[in-house]
């Protein structure tokens, strides 16, 4: 039967701190990665992406780091705000074969920002 | 406004009834997807469609059906054969870089 997992990794920070959310991905052939933010009761919102030919990409207050050697992805949020509180998912995909653009999602991390 | 809309936001059905969830996009995207999300879990792919009049099963297609008669629309039917239909259902469409954009979701409760 299906398992109901309620034990997502959590990260609690104070407002103004920097946050780092980590993700280990599974497929060494993956060449495109995305971070999504999901607030309670809403659909996931695209935050930032990175291709496998890069190891760092910056957006507004967010930075994604990619370490292909250890298949690790991280999302850094600068000056975290209460509005950043959400569940953050990483997703991976690869363009080749019959991937049909399928995204494989990580489990998610709950970020809580305290005022 | 360009985007993906799903309706309704909340849906309640009795066990044994089929129910259809709506998904519409005006992003001119070819590929569309349906996911299911259970509490505290990630997204699982139900069905996807790469182009009009074509669709393929995802990882958990049993008990679901879809159609893709128009580029803009990709409705999902949750049939009575789905053993655990209560969940949060998310529709997405794919942009040029394989990034997916999601709708607001429909929360289905079957009692």
Interface residues (C-beta under 8 A of the other chain):
Chain A: X2 X4 X5 X6 X7 X8 X32 X34 X36 X41 X42 X43 X44 X45 X46 X49 X89 X91 X93 X95 X100 X101 X102 X103 X105 X106 X107 X108
Chain B: X4 X6 X31 X38 X39 X40 X41 X42 X43 X45 X48 X50 X56 X58 X84 X90 X92 X94 X97 X98 X99 X100 X101 X102 X103 X104 X105 X107
